[in-house]
Amino acid sequence: MERFGSVIRLRPEHRDEYLRLHERVWPQVEQTLLGANIRNYTIFLHGDLLFGYYEYVGTDHAADQARIAADPVTQQWWQLTDPCQESIADPGSGQWWAPMREVWHLDD
């Protein structure tokens, strides 16, 4: 299992819309994530920053990420959520959410 964390800015003028959308994430979006070996996906909010965390239990993260990106329902979901966000990823990185480097972890 691999852990992934990422961060993005929430546009203040879209805060209520973003939170409303995430009160009821579409079941197909959730199923696509599960089918792509994503587990324990959580998004936290602090001020205007969103922090996302998930655990990956598959063997080909890039292929599973491509599968998520190719899903038509997920693409529709992103059409609603992306305008609520402002990327802070390095320009030219190809990332929307800025990846974070794990610096410490406590196991059981």
C-alpha positions in Angstrom: 0.0 0.0 0.0 1.2 3.5 -0.9 0.0 6.7 0.7 -0.6 9.9 -1.4 -1.2 13.4 -0.3 -1.9 16.5 -2.4 -3.1 20.0 -1.9 -5.0 22.6 -3.9 -6.6 26.0 -3.2 -10.4 26.3 -2.9 -11.7 29.4 -4.5 -13.6 31.3 -1.8 -16.4 32.3 -4.2 -17.0 28.6 -4.9 -16.6 27.3 -1.4 -20.3 26.6 -0.8 -20.7 24.9 -4.2 -17.7 22.7 -3.6 -18.9 21.6 -0.1 -22.4 21.0 -1.4 -21.1 18.7 -4.2 -19.1 16.7 -1.7 -22.0 16.2 0.6 -23.2 13.7 -2.0 -20.3 12.5 -4.2 -21.8 10.6 -7.2 -21.8 6.9 -6.6 -20.2 6.2 -10.1 -17.3 8.5 -9.2 -16.7 6.6 -6.0 -16.9 3.3 -7.8 -14.4 4.4 -10.3 -12.0 5.3 -7.5 -12.5 2.0 -5.8 -12.0 0.2 -9.1 -8.7 2.0 -9.6 -7.4 0.6 -6.3 -7.9 3.9 -4.3 -8.8 3.4 -0.6 -9.4 5.7 2.3 -9.7 8.8 0.1 -10.2 11.8 2.3 -10.3 15.5 1.6 -9.7 17.9 4.5 -10.3 21.7 4.4 -8.2 24.3 6.2 -9.0 27.9 5.4 -8.9 28.0 1.6 -6.7 24.9 1.2 -7.9 21.4 0.4 -5.7 18.5 1.4 -6.4 15.2 -0.2 -5.2 11.8 1.1 -5.6 8.3 -0.2 -4.1 4.9 0.0 -3.2 3.0 -3.2 -3.4 -0.8 -3.1 -2.8 -1.6 -6.8 0.4 -2.3 -8.7 0.3 0.3 -11.5 -0.6 3.7 -10.1 -0.1 5.5 -13.5 -2.5 3.1 -15.3 -5.1 3.4 -12.6 -4.9 7.2 -12.6 -5.3 7.1 -16.4 -8.4 4.9 -16.0 -9.9 7.4 -13.6 -9.2 10.3 -16.0 -10.8 8.4 -18.9 -14.1 7.7 -17.0 -16.8 9.9 -18.6 -18.8 10.3 -15.3 -15.6 11.4 -13.5 -14.9 13.9 -16.3 -18.4 15.3 -15.7 -17.7 15.5 -12.0 -14.5 17.4 -12.7 -16.3 19.8 -14.9 -18.2 20.8 -11.7 -15.4 20.7 -9.2 -12.4 22.0 -11.2 -13.8 25.6 -11.4 -14.0 25.6 -7.6 -10.3 25.0 -7.3 -7.1 26.9 -8.1 -4.1 24.7 -8.8 -0.9 25.5 -6.9 1.1 22.7 -8.6 4.4 23.6 -10.2 3.7 25.1 -13.7 4.4 22.6 -16.4 4.1 19.6 -14.0 0.9 18.3 -15.6 -0.6 18.1 -12.1 -3.9 19.7 -11.0 -3.5 18.9 -7.3 0.0 19.6 -6.0 1.6 16.4 -4.8 3.1 16.4 -1.3 6.1 14.5 -0.1 5.6 12.2 2.9 8.0 13.2 5.6 6.8 11.0 8.5 4.4 8.2 9.2 3.4 6.3 12.4 2.5 2.6 11.9 0.5 0.6 14.4 
